[in-house]
Amino acid sequence: FDPSGKKVGEWGANGPEEHRLAEPVDVEITPLGLAVTDARRTRVVFFDGRGRFLRAWPLATESTGGTTNEMHLCWDEKGNRLLVTDPEHNQVLVLSERGETLKKIPVNGFPIGIAVAPDSRVLATLRQGHKVVLVPMN
């Protein structure tokens, strides 16, 4: 949207093609492009600034199919890694800048939101327990 509220562009649509989104949940601007979690297809999809498809990374998890997996993400600039919540499996996925799963960190309580603080600590919001916690990255 421009400053007056007029829509100036959009991208993504439902469909089976690699460049389409089945259930977009969160978006993050990264050095690799605009990253979007596609929860239904358990992946992260990247677009350039004009909305052109760049790549899709499958995530090392599975949707149970019965519920929506509200996967959120954030980019860790200092670590050059992407962090993705996987609430259905009570974990945070840590991905390299090439999309490789570096680790799966257990975080009990249905982790939803995720952020990296300026001092590189990682915080997550938990739906169950109604709190914000530090994620143990070591």
Backbone torsions as a table, in degrees:
resi	resn	phi	psi	omega
1	PHE	NA	144.0	175.9
2	ASP	-87.1	175.5	-177.8
3	PRO	-56.9	-24.5	179.5
4	SER	-86.8	-3.1	179.1
5	GLY	95.8	1.9	179.8
6	LYS	-78.4	133.4	178.4
7	LYS	-69.9	130.1	-178.9
8	VAL	-112.6	-7.3	177.7
9	GLY	176.2	161.3	175.3
10	GLU	-160.3	158.9	175.5
11	TRP	-151.6	166.4	-175.8
12	GLY	87.8	144.8	176.1
13	ALA	-161.2	160.0	-179.6
14	ASN	-70.0	143.7	176.6
15	GLY	158.3	165.5	-176.0
16	PRO	-79.8	-13.1	-177.5
17	GLU	-66.0	152.2	-175.5
18	GLU	-58.2	-33.8	-176.7
19	HIS	-84.0	-2.3	-179.0
20	ARG	-98.5	160.4	-176.4
21	LEU	-115.0	127.7	179.1
22	ALA	-86.6	-38.0	-179.5
23	GLU	-154.0	76.5	179.4
24	PRO	-68.2	132.5	-176.2
25	VAL	-117.4	-44.5	-174.9
26	ASP	-141.5	160.8	-177.6
27	VAL	-139.2	143.8	179.8
28	GLU	-146.5	136.1	174.6
29	ILE	-85.5	124.9	-178.7
30	THR	-129.7	168.1	174.4
31	PRO	-64.1	-16.4	-178.7
32	LEU	-91.6	-4.1	-177.1
33	GLY	124.4	-175.5	177.9
34	LEU	-78.9	115.8	-177.1
35	ALA	-97.0	134.0	-179.9
36	VAL	-128.9	128.1	173.3
37	THR	-80.0	131.0	177.1
38	ASP	-113.0	90.3	-169.2
39	ALA	-63.3	-41.7	-176.8
40	ARG	-62.0	-33.6	-178.8
41	ARG	-104.2	11.7	178.2
42	THR	39.6	68.0	-179.2
43	ARG	-157.4	168.1	171.8
44	VAL	-115.3	129.4	-179.0
45	VAL	-111.8	136.8	-179.9
46	PHE	-112.4	138.2	176.0
47	PHE	-126.8	156.2	173.1
48	ASP	-84.6	-178.7	-176.5
49	GLY	-65.6	-14.3	177.5
50	ARG	-101.3	4.5	178.0
51	GLY	88.9	10.5	178.3
52	ARG	-82.3	136.0	179.1
53	PHE	-61.8	134.0	176.2
54	LEU	-109.3	-52.1	-176.4
55	ARG	-167.4	166.4	174.1
56	ALA	-135.3	134.9	177.1
57	TRP	-109.3	121.1	172.5
58	PRO	-70.0	147.0	178.7
59	LEU	-100.4	145.2	-177.6
60	ALA	-79.8	64.7	178.1
61	THR	-160.1	171.7	177.5
62	GLU	-132.0	142.9	173.1
63	SER	-79.4	139.2	178.7
64	THR	-76.3	-13.1	177.5
65	GLY	84.2	-24.1	-177.6
66	GLY	-85.1	-24.2	-178.7
67	THR	-134.6	164.2	175.3
68	THR	-82.4	128.5	177.1
69	ASN	-91.3	100.0	-174.4
70	GLU	-75.7	74.1	-176.4
71	MET	-77.8	122.1	176.5
72	HIS	-112.9	164.4	-175.0
73	LEU	-146.4	161.4	171.8
74	CYS	-153.7	154.4	179.6
75	TRP	-99.6	130.7	175.7
76	ASP	-97.8	100.6	-176.0
77	GLU	-61.2	-43.1	-176.9
78	LYS	-69.2	-35.6	-178.8
79	GLY	-92.7	-4.4	-175.5
80	ASN	47.2	55.0	-179.4
81	ARG	-146.0	156.3	178.9
82	LEU	-106.0	132.3	178.5
83	LEU	-110.1	130.1	-177.1
84	VAL	-130.2	128.3	176.3
85	THR	-78.3	145.6	176.5
86	ASP	-130.6	77.7	-173.2
87	PRO	-58.8	-38.6	-177.6
88	GLU	-59.2	-29.4	-176.9
89	HIS	-112.6	13.6	176.7
90	ASN	49.2	56.4	-179.8
91	GLN	-153.4	164.5	171.5
92	VAL	-117.7	129.5	177.5
93	LEU	-93.7	134.6	177.6
94	VAL	-112.0	119.6	-176.4
95	LEU	-114.4	142.9	175.9
96	SER	-74.3	172.9	178.1
97	GLU	-70.5	-2.2	174.6
98	ARG	-107.0	2.0	177.6
99	GLY	90.8	4.8	179.0
100	GLU	-78.4	139.6	176.1
101	THR	-75.8	114.2	179.5
102	LEU	-83.4	-38.9	177.7
103	LYS	-164.9	161.6	173.1
104	LYS	-119.8	118.3	-176.0
105	ILE	-103.8	119.9	177.5
106	PRO	-65.2	130.7	176.4
107	VAL	-140.4	96.3	-177.9
108	ASN	-71.5	141.7	176.0
109	GLY	117.8	15.0	177.4
110	PHE	65.3	68.3	-178.5
111	PRO	-64.6	129.9	-179.5
112	ILE	-113.3	-79.0	-178.0
113	GLY	-76.9	154.7	179.5
114	ILE	-148.3	144.2	-179.8
115	ALA	-152.7	154.7	174.9
116	VAL	-111.7	124.8	178.6
117	ALA	-76.5	161.1	178.7
118	PRO	-56.0	-27.3	178.8
119	ASP	-89.7	13.3	176.1
120	SER	77.6	3.1	173.5
121	ARG	-70.3	145.0	-179.6
122	VAL	-107.2	130.8	-179.7
123	LEU	-120.0	145.9	177.3
124	ALA	-134.1	147.4	172.6
125	THR	-94.6	140.8	-179.6
126	LEU	-112.3	125.9	176.9
127	ARG	-67.5	-46.1	176.8
128	GLN	-85.6	124.5	-177.9
129	GLY	102.8	-19.5	173.3
130	HIS	54.6	55.8	-178.1
131	LYS	-151.1	172.0	173.5
132	VAL	-109.9	134.1	-178.2
133	VAL	-129.0	156.5	170.2
134	LEU	-81.9	135.0	178.9
135	VAL	-92.5	124.6	-179.7
136	PRO	-72.9	107.1	-174.6
137	MET	-88.0	-12.1	-177.8
138	ASN	-84.0	NA	NA
